[in-house]
Amino acid sequence: MRFMYVLVAEKPMMPNPALREAIQKMAEREVQAGRMLDTGALLPRTAGAEVRIKDGKLSVIDGPFLETKEVVGGYAVFELKDKEEAVARAVEFMQLHIDHQPDWDLSCEVRPFI
């Protein structure tokens, strides 16, 4: 099954060097094992645009946008056997944050593809 991990933070932060190294090691292991298919970090919303439909009308809005409570900061796509394995790998990833940068309030949504 294919899963997407969506990283959501209360405020934008960058990983410190120790966390960045730990994440890189985990990513290399997962890619070599054929489980991680894609991953990436996202620039802040101010660097992007929003294409929206409201009341049947299409609009394009360039950043900056109104502040939101949460920030989508990155994603990863995995091919795994089931939801349990997907959650276990997400727990391992999030533990890296506790170990190396515990002041970062972050969540990882684990969502299967259709």
Secondary structure, DSSP 8 states (H G I E B T S, - for coil): -EEEEEEEESS-----HHHHHHHHHHHHHHHHTT-EEEEEE---GGGSEEEEEETTEEEEEES-----S-EEEEEEEEE-SSHHHHHHHHHHHHHHHHHH-TT--EEEEEEE--
